[in-house]
């Protein structure tokens, strides 16, 4: 293990790569599965999520010429998608829901073959309102990775069972010494999305104009209800944490893959990022591939992405709930 630790440290120094990059990529893998696939969806190069897991560097503020005056801070102008991007994002209607009430999907992430983290996704009907789906995901690094980058993240969404429209996203990011709480509220009639971030430094808010907004889990569920065909591309306007993404997923082909839980006939899907609200992440795209079962379940099976050293892979290792692995392998 000391040899592995030295390799991690040396790799982080070469090319000025952050020392916490492997863990950030692992987190990104799980988030991508959510935005891209429904167990996480997850569409986009995996590193696109990296910066959203860390606070942006503080920018120095020039001294105000009238320090004795306290001027009010102007309200931010809600951000809209560029017209050329919005025109490429269609509206979708849900097909059959691929998950069962109480179903859980367990994923194991590894970096160059070294187990690093685990994610658990659960879908169930609301205990007080059975007309709504509740999607939850827990992500945590294992004890070895905790030494370098301890991560305990949680996400929840509530979705209407007929449209899969979400009322918002609740996200807790507890990574190393950072603890951030995010609330994303979506007002579809007003076409307004508000992101609020809270931590020990205070509260920050952003507003966006969006006619068809999705959270990571709701967008993933909607994507998984669609009919997949080779050459077809799907795109979603997704809000997660402090960023807005437009993800695209291209269905390449059908192929066989092997997991620890069995062999599967799967769709090979290549995600891409068409838009990021801060405009800084597109250049960080690395080769990413997602595999989804080629049956009515559309189970997110595996995601693999290049890292600064080697690759990161997240595999489905367990299915709890009605029908389980047997139906997925049919």
C-alpha positions in Angstrom: 0.0 0.0 0.0 2.9 2.4 0.7 4.0 1.8 -2.9 0.6 2.7 -4.2 0.6 5.8 -2.0 4.0 6.9 -3.4 2.6 6.4 -6.9 -0.4 8.5 -6.2 1.8 11.3 -4.8 4.2 11.2 -7.6 1.5 11.2 -10.2 -0.2 14.2 -8.6 3.1 16.2 -8.7 3.7 15.4 -12.4 1.8 17.9 -14.6 0.6 19.9 -11.6 -2.4 17.5 -11.2 -4.3 17.9 -7.9 -3.5 15.3 -5.3 -7.2 14.7 -4.8 -7.9 14.1 -8.5 -8.4 10.3 -8.3 -11.1 10.7 -5.7 -12.7 13.5 -7.6 -12.8 11.4 -10.7 -14.3 8.5 -8.7 -17.0 10.8 -7.5 -17.5 12.0 -11.0 -17.9 8.4 -12.2 -20.8 7.8 -9.9 -22.4 11.2 -10.6 -22.0 10.5 -14.3 -23.7 7.1 -14.0 -26.6 9.0 -12.4 -26.8 11.7 -14.9 -26.1 9.5 -17.8 -27.8 6.4 -16.9 -30.3 6.5 -14.2 -28.4 4.7 -11.6 -26.7 7.7 -12.3 -26.7 9.3 -15.8 -24.7 10.4 -14.2 -23.6 12.1 -20.2 -20.4 13.8 -20.6 -16.8 13.3 -20.1 -16.3 12.2 -16.6 -14.0 14.9 -15.6 -16.6 17.5 -16.3 -17.9 16.9 -12.8 -14.6 17.3 -11.0 -14.6 21.0 -10.4 -18.2 21.0 -9.1 -16.9 19.0 -6.1 -14.6 21.7 -4.9 -15.0 25.3 -4.0 -13.8 27.8 -6.7 -10.7 29.8 -5.7 -11.5 33.0 -4.0 -11.0 36.1 -6.2 -9.3 39.1 -4.7 -11.6 42.1 -4.4 -10.3 45.6 -5.2 -10.7 48.1 -2.5 -13.8 50.2 -3.1 -13.0 54.0 -3.4 -15.8 54.8 -0.9 -15.2 52.2 1.8 -17.5 54.1 4.2 -20.5 53.5 2.0 -22.2 50.1 2.0 -23.8 49.7 -1.4 -26.4 47.0 -1.9 -25.3 44.0 -3.9 -27.3 43.8 -7.2 -29.4 40.7 -7.7 -27.9 38.3 -10.2 -29.5 38.2 -13.7 -31.0 34.7 -14.3 -28.9 32.9 -16.9 -30.5 31.3 -20.0 -29.1 28.7 -22.3 -27.5 30.0 -25.5 -30.2 29.8 -28.3 -28.0 27.5 -30.4 -27.8 25.0 -27.4 -31.4 25.2 -26.4 -32.5 24.4 -29.9 -30.7 21.1 -29.8 -32.4 19.9 -26.5 -35.7 18.2 -27.2 -38.6 17.6 -24.7 -39.2 14.0 -23.9 -42.2 12.0 -22.7 -41.5 9.1 -20.3 -41.8 5.5 -21.3 -42.2 2.6 -18.9 -40.4 3.2 -15.6 -37.4 0.8 -15.5 -37.2 0.6 -11.7 -39.3 -1.1 -9.0 -40.5 0.4 -5.8 -37.8 -0.3 -3.2 -35.1 -1.3 -5.8 -31.5 -0.7 -4.9 -28.4 -0.6 -7.2 -25.0 -1.0 -5.7 -21.9 0.1 -7.6 -18.2 -0.4 -6.9 -15.7 2.1 -8.3 -12.0 1.3 -8.8 -9.0 3.3 -10.0 -6.5 1.3 -12.1 -8.1 -1.9 -10.6 -7.8 -0.7 -7.0 -11.2 -0.6 -5.2 -11.8 3.0 -4.1 -15.5 3.8 -3.5 -19.0 2.5 -3.4 -22.4 4.0 -4.4 -25.9 2.9 -3.4 -28.9 4.1 -5.4 -32.5 3.5 -4.2 -35.8 4.2 -5.8 -39.1 4.1 -3.9 -42.5 5.7 -3.8 -43.0 8.6 -1.4 -44.2 7.3 2.0 -46.7 10.2 2.3 -47.5 10.6 -1.4 -47.3 7.4 -3.5 -47.8 9.5 -6.6 -44.2 10.6 -6.4 -40.9 8.7 -6.8 -38.0 9.3 -4.5 -34.5 8.7 -5.8 -31.6 8.7 -3.4 -27.9 8.1 -3.8 -25.1 7.6 -1.2 -21.4 7.7 -2.2 -18.5 7.0 0.1 -14.8 6.2 -0.4 -13.3 3.2 1.3 -10.8 3.3 4.2 -7.7 3.3 2.0 -8.9 6.3 -0.1 -10.1 8.0 3.0 -6.5 8.7 3.9 -6.1 10.8 0.8 -9.6 12.1 0.1 -12.5 11.1 2.4 -15.9 11.5 0.7 -19.4 11.1 2.0 -21.9 12.5 -0.5 -25.7 12.2 -0.6 -28.3 13.3 -3.2 -32.1 13.1 -3.2 -34.9 14.0 -5.7 -38.7 13.8 -5.6 -40.3 13.2 -9.0 -43.9 13.0 -10.2 -44.6 9.4 -11.3 -46.5 10.4 -14.5 -44.1 13.0 -15.9 -40.9 12.4 -13.8 -40.7 16.2 -13.4 -38.7 17.0 -10.2 -39.5 19.7 -7.7 -35.8 20.0 -6.9 -32.5 18.5 -5.8 -31.0 18.2 -2.4 -27.3 17.5 -2.3 -24.8 17.1 0.6 -21.1 17.1 -0.4 -18.8 16.2 2.6 -15.4 15.8 1.1 -12.2 16.1 3.2 -12.8 19.1 5.5 -15.4 20.7 3.1 -19.1 20.4 3.9 -21.5 22.0 1.4 -25.3 21.8 1.3 -27.1 22.5 -2.0 -30.8 23.1 -2.6 -32.0 23.3 -6.2 -35.6 24.4 -6.6 -37.4 24.1 -10.0 -40.4 26.2 -10.8 -41.6 24.8 -14.2 -44.6 27.2 -14.6 -42.2 30.2 -14.1 -39.4 28.5 -16.0 -37.0 29.3 -13.2 -34.3 27.3 -11.4 -32.7 28.5 -8.2 -29.5 27.0 -6.8 -28.6 27.7 -3.2 -25.3 26.7 -1.6 -24.7 26.8 2.1 -21.6 26.2 4.1 -19.6 27.8 7.0 -18.8 30.8 4.7 -22.5 31.7 4.2 -25.1 31.3 1.5 -24.8 31.8 -2.2 -27.6 31.7 -4.9 -27.8 31.5 -8.6 -30.8 31.7 -10.9 -31.4 30.2 -14.3 -34.1 30.3 -16.9 -35.1 26.8 -18.0 -38.1 25.5 -19.8 -37.4 21.8 -19.3 -35.1 21.4 -16.3 -33.9 18.1 -14.8 -32.0 16.9 -11.8 -29.3 14.2 -12.1 -31.6 11.5 -10.9 -34.8 12.6 -12.7 -32.9 13.2 -15.9 -31.4 9.8 -15.7 -34.7 8.1 -15.1 -36.2 10.0 -18.1 -33.3 8.9 -20.3 -33.7 5.3 -19.3 -37.3 5.2 -20.2 -36.5 6.1 -23.8 -36.1 3.6 -26.7 -32.5 3.1 -27.6 -31.3 2.8 -31.2 -27.8 2.8 -32.7 -26.9 6.3 -33.9 -29.5 8.0 -31.8 -28.5 11.0 -29.5 -30.4 12.1 -26.4 -29.8 15.5 -24.7 -30.9 16.9 -21.3 -30.7 20.2 -19.4 -29.4 19.1 -16.0 -28.9 21.0 -12.8 -26.6 19.5 -10.1 -24.9 21.3 -7.2 -23.6 24.6 -8.4 -23.6 24.0 -12.1 -25.9 23.6 -15.1 -25.0 21.1 -17.7 -26.4 20.1 -21.1 -25.5 16.4 -21.5 -25.8 14.4 -24.7 -25.7 10.6 -25.0 -25.0 8.9 -28.3 -25.9 5.2 -28.6 -23.1 3.6 -30.5 -23.8 -0.1 -30.7 -24.8 -3.2 -29.0 -22.2 -5.6 -27.4 -21.6 -8.2 -24.7 -19.9 -7.2 -21.4 -19.0 -9.3 -18.4 -19.5 -8.1 -14.8 -19.0 -9.9 -11.5 -22.8 -10.5 -11.4 -23.0 -12.0 -14.9 -22.8 -11.5 -18.6 -25.0 -8.9 -20.2 -26.1 -7.8 -23.7 -25.6 -4.0 -23.5 -25.8 -0.7 -25.3 -22.5 1.1 -25.6 -23.1 4.8 -25.1 -20.7 7.7 -25.4 -21.6 10.8 -23.3 -20.7 14.4 -24.2 -21.1 17.8 -22.6 -22.6 20.4 -24.8 -22.8 23.2 -22.3 -21.6 24.1 -18.8 -22.8 27.2 -17.0 -19.4 28.4 -15.8 -17.9 27.8 -19.2 -14.7 26.3 -17.9 -15.2 22.5 -17.9 -15.5 21.4 -21.5 -11.7 21.4 -22.1 -11.4 18.8 -19.4 -13.3 16.1 -21.3 -11.6 12.7 -21.3 -12.7 9.5 -23.1 -15.8 8.1 -21.3 -18.0 5.1 -22.2 -21.2 4.0 -20.5 -22.9 0.5 -20.9 -26.6 0.1 -20.3 -28.5 -3.3 -20.4 -30.1 -3.8 -23.8 -33.5 -4.9 -22.4 -36.6 -3.2 -21.0 -34.7 -2.6 -17.7 -32.1 -0.3 -19.2 -29.9 -0.9 -16.2 -26.7 1.2 -16.0 -24.1 -1.5 -15.8 -20.7 0.1 -16.2 -19.0 3.4 -16.7 -15.3 3.8 -17.6 -13.3 6.9 -18.1 -9.7 7.9 -18.5 -7.9 9.5 -15.6 -4.6 11.4 -15.4 -3.1 7.9 -14.6 -4.9 4.9 -16.0 -8.7 4.8 -15.8 -11.6 4.8 -13.4 -14.3 2.2 -13.7 -17.6 1.9 -11.8 -19.5 -1.5 -12.1 -22.9 -2.6 -10.9 -22.2 -5.3 -8.4 -25.6 -5.9 -6.7 -29.3 -5.5 -7.4 -31.7 -5.6 -4.5 -35.5 -5.7 -5.1 -38.0 -7.5 -7.2 -36.7 -9.4 -10.2 -33.1 -8.5 -9.5 -30.2 -9.8 -11.7 -32.2 -12.7 -13.2 -34.5 -10.4 -15.2 -31.7 -8.1 -16.1 -29.8 -11.0 -17.7 -32.7 -12.2 -19.8 
